[in-house]
Amino acid sequence: MAASTGGGLGYALMHAAQTWRTEATAVLKPHGLTVPQFLVVMALYRQSRHGDPFTQTQVAHRLGMDANTASQIVTGLDRRGILARAPHPVDARARILTLTPDGFERARRASADARALNDRYFAVITPQQLADLETTLTILSTESENRP
């Protein structure tokens, strides 16, 4: 275990997120995906298996992204043939997002590698600590979204 830097909880949280992101970036690179692209692809992959397709706005909201960032990511994935945009049947301004066959295959392969990364990264803490960490981070994220 690394020695404490004395930087406090905020520093520890930021440093853990940065080290995980660095490792995730390396894991996703062979799949041609960045971490934000992977998050969009996985949101679409999960939604395709459990409900109606997402619009770009819904993906942005689900992932906590601003509309401009989501638009840039979706545009890039669309240009590369990983997802497709189609007109919404009711809202002329909205676009329905779906993964292409290539997108589904990338999601399948990349998610397996991401799960393996998480297994390795979080192996240093107990399953109970991991569950508590996820619960705590979810609470903090949810409360943060509700703050003015």
C-alpha positions in Angstrom: 0.0 0.0 0.0 1.3 3.4 -0.9 2.2 5.9 1.8 -0.3 8.7 2.4 0.7 11.9 0.7 -1.2 14.0 3.3 -3.2 15.5 0.5 -6.6 14.5 2.1 -9.6 12.8 0.8 -10.1 14.9 -2.3 -6.6 14.3 -3.4 -6.9 10.5 -2.8 -10.2 10.4 -4.8 -8.7 12.4 -7.7 -5.5 10.3 -7.7 -7.4 7.0 -7.7 -9.6 8.2 -10.5 -6.6 9.3 -12.5 -4.7 6.0 -12.1 -7.8 4.0 -13.0 -8.4 6.2 -16.1 -4.8 5.8 -17.2 -5.1 2.1 -17.1 -8.6 2.2 -18.7 -7.2 4.3 -21.6 -4.5 1.6 -22.2 -7.1 -1.2 -22.1 -9.5 0.5 -24.5 -6.9 1.7 -27.0 -6.7 -1.6 -28.9 -10.5 -1.4 -29.3 -10.2 2.1 -30.9 -12.1 3.7 -28.0 -11.4 6.4 -25.5 -12.9 6.2 -22.0 -15.8 8.7 -22.9 -16.5 6.8 -26.2 -16.5 3.5 -24.3 -19.1 5.0 -21.8 -21.4 6.0 -24.7 -21.0 2.7 -26.5 -21.7 0.8 -23.3 -24.8 2.9 -22.5 -26.2 2.1 -25.9 -25.2 -1.6 -25.6 -27.0 -1.9 -22.3 -30.0 0.0 -23.4 -30.4 -2.1 -26.5 -30.7 -5.1 -24.3 -33.1 -3.6 -21.8 -35.4 -1.1 -23.4 -36.1 1.5 -26.0 -33.2 3.1 -27.8 -31.6 6.3 -26.4 -31.6 9.7 -28.0 -28.3 11.7 -27.9 -29.8 13.9 -25.1 -30.7 10.8 -23.1 -27.2 9.4 -23.4 -25.7 12.7 -22.3 -28.0 12.9 -19.3 -27.4 9.3 -18.3 -23.7 9.8 -18.4 -23.6 13.2 -16.9 -22.1 14.8 -20.0 -22.9 18.2 -21.3 -24.7 18.2 -24.7 -21.7 19.6 -26.6 -19.4 16.8 -25.4 -21.9 14.1 -26.1 -22.5 15.5 -29.6 -18.8 15.5 -30.4 -18.4 11.9 -29.1 -21.5 10.7 -31.0 -20.4 12.4 -34.2 -17.0 10.7 -34.0 -18.5 7.3 -33.3 -21.0 7.8 -36.2 -18.3 8.8 -38.6 -16.3 5.6 -37.7 -19.4 3.4 -38.2 -19.6 2.4 -34.5 -23.1 3.8 -34.1 -25.8 5.1 -36.3 -28.2 8.0 -35.9 -31.8 7.8 -37.1 -34.7 10.3 -37.0 -36.8 10.1 -33.9 -40.3 8.9 -34.8 -42.0 11.8 -32.8 -39.5 14.5 -32.2 -38.0 15.9 -35.4 -35.1 17.5 -33.6 -34.0 14.3 -31.8 -32.0 11.4 -33.2 -32.2 7.8 -32.1 -28.8 6.2 -31.5 -28.1 2.6 -32.2 -24.9 0.5 -32.3 -23.9 -0.9 -35.6 -22.7 -4.6 -35.8 -19.1 -3.2 -35.4 -20.3 -1.2 -32.4 -21.9 -4.3 -30.8 -18.7 -6.3 -31.3 -16.5 -3.5 -29.9 -18.8 -3.2 -26.9 -18.6 -6.9 -26.3 -14.8 -7.2 -26.5 -14.0 -3.9 -24.8 -16.4 -4.6 -21.9 -14.7 -7.9 -21.2 -11.3 -6.1 -21.1 -12.8 -3.4 -18.9 -14.2 -6.0 -16.5 -10.8 -7.6 -16.3 -9.2 -4.2 -15.6 -11.7 -3.6 -12.8 -11.0 -7.0 -11.3 -7.3 -6.3 -11.3 -7.5 -2.7 -10.1 -9.9 -3.3 -7.3 -8.4 -6.6 -6.2 -6.5 -4.8 -3.4 -9.7 -4.2 -1.4 -12.2 -6.6 0.0 -15.5 -7.2 -1.7 -17.2 -5.4 1.2 -14.9 -2.4 0.8 -15.6 -2.3 -2.9 -19.4 -2.5 -2.3 -19.1 0.3 0.3 -17.0 2.4 -2.0 -19.5 2.1 -4.9 -22.3 3.0 -2.5 -20.5 6.0 -1.2 -19.5 7.3 -4.6 -23.0 6.9 -5.8 -24.3 8.9 -2.9 -21.8 11.6 -3.5 -22.5 11.7 -7.2 -26.3 11.9 -6.7 -26.0 14.6 -4.1 -23.7 16.6 -6.3 -26.2 16.5 -9.1 -28.8 17.9 -6.7 -26.8 20.8 -5.5 -27.4 24.3 -6.9 
